[in-house]
Amino acid sequence: GRQVLVSRATMLQRATSARAARRVVSGAARLRAQCYSTSLADVELAAPQPAPLCALLEEEQAMAEAASRFARERVGPVVQSMDEAGKMEADVIDGLFEHGLMGIEIAEEHGGCGATFTAACLVVEELAKVDPAVSVMVDIHNTIINNCVSRWASPELQREWLPRLASDTLGSFCLSEAGSGSDAFALRCAARRDGDDYLLSGEKLWISNSAEAGVFLVMANAAPEKGHRGITCFVVPREAAGLRVGPKEDKLGIRASSTCPVLLDDVRVPASAVLGEVGAGYRYAIEILNEGRVGIGAQMVGLAQGALDRTLPYLHERRQFGTPLIEFQAVAHEVADLTAELHAARLLVYDAARRQETGTPLVKEAAMAKLIASRVAEKTASKCIELLGGVGFTKEYGVEKLYRDAKIGAIYEGTSNIQLNTIAKLVSAQYK
């Protein structure tokens, strides 16, 4: 409602103003120069220099700090209860909208922040330090749903949905089916033309955000005889007759993030509900999922950092043989290895994010970011449990949850084997 938009706008004016972003962008040369300069005079005179990959714009840093505060204050107290119940608290979802964390890249004219893709990834990373389940919900909404609508929807659909996506309506992306997982374009969901409308029929599986979503982006084939070139994206409101969300999956990890089947039984939508062009859905899916993999990389980086943040204080406090654990060389070396690998994964993610912003090809880099970040997350969570010892195997420190959450990184938005195929294919092409 209007009150939510006003409160959200007030917060953004304070923490993540797009006007601040423009000021920072205009002063980018000065920012880069500061990285290599020792005096203010040098800053004014020095030629622009490349900035470190971890250098952030003012608005990006503010957005990350806002997400970190929200994660600690609003998510942290309910992480364990949400995990045990397998349910996302409505209060958490409402808070994310109120704090402007669900419309990060949506233009200001539609009620969003107008911020960068990197800002979205930073929010995903910060939330994942506390709860990767909340993080992936925010990631899918921002990097896939919002960007699909912002990039390809008609002006009418944008006016209808972008303000809602920024203020109070969660989105869900419906691509996977029983027979189309890694082979995404083997989908059988059909879109049959009926006068000025389409009738959508089929069953989608493993659909994230579906239990709470108010709108679904549904991939269905409007011309099966054309194969994947008939796949079309439709914007379908939750209240559409014939759309039904099935029971939630009982998952190993990210349990508070809903994963359900979505059933479509002759769901009637107008032709105006087509997102972009008829038959272009496959192209949209490829492009947006390449970017979505960067978001998952950010989630995995945040998860790994969260595991270390929970473990390091204990290693300083816990003493054996009269010595803090961290002072044993074997323990210190383990921490050093994990820290170095995490930093490398973070740089891969940040590099891929900046590529998205500049329009630089990122298919290979996104695949590498997701592949390595998911491996680092799983290894870090596992090693942190070992470093914590017996308490790590309990729920007290929360690392066992992160260990369970980490496994999905090698599976969703393209399995690790798919990422390896993509990387190998593109590297090989350079030498042909």
Salt bridges, closest charged atoms under 4 A:
GLU44 OE2 - ARG30 NE 3.39
GLU60 OE2 - ARG354 NH1 2.76
ASP83 OD2 - ARG404 NH2 2.80
GLU108 OE1 - ARG22 NH1 3.84
GLU109 OE1 - HIS110 NE2 3.97
GLU125 OE2 - ARG346 NE 3.00
GLU126 OE2 - LYS129 NZ 2.99
ASP131 OD1 - LYS401 NZ 2.83
GLU156 OE2 - ARG159 NH2 3.70
GLU177 OE2 - LYS204 NZ 2.81
ASP194 OD2 - ARG268 NH2 2.80
ASP197 OD2 - ARG268 NH1 3.11
ASP250 OD1 - ARG255 NH1 2.66
ASP266 OD1 - ARG192 NH1 3.80
GLU287 OE2 - ARG151 NH1 3.20
GLU291 OE2 - ARG151 NH1 2.88
GLU341 OE2 - LYS379 NZ 2.88
ASP351 OD2 - ARG355 NE 3.29
GLU357 OE1 - ARG354 NH1 2.99
GLU365 OE2 - ARG355 NH2 3.72
GLU378 OE2 - LYS407 NZ 3.11
GLU386 OE1 - LYS383 NZ 3.86
GLU400 OE2 - LYS395 NZ 3.36
GLU400 OE1 - ARG404 NE 3.04
ASP405 OD2 - LYS401 NZ 2.46
